[in-house]
Amino acid sequence: MEISYYPDTDSLFIKLRPGAEATGEEVAPGIVFHYTPEGEVTAIEMDSRASHLADVTKLKAEGMPTVSISHSQAG
C-alpha cells in the first residue's frame, strides 16, 4: 500500500494494491474510488481538500505486518 500527499493541490492518493485503474467513481464530495475492470477497489483519492477531510499530519497503523517503511518529504 502506498500513501501520497500532494500539498500543492491538497490531494491524497492511497494505492491499495497494484493494478491499473479502469474507472473512477466519486463516492462522496471530493472522494474518488478507483476500480479494476473486475470491480475491485485499487485506490482511494481525495481531491483538492484532503486536509479538510482527513488529518494529513498524522498516520497511525495498527496490527499491520510491517516488512518495510519508507518516508519521504516533498519539498
Helices and strands as residue ranges (DSSP letters): E 2-6, E 11-15, E 23-28, E 31-35, E 41-46, H 50-53
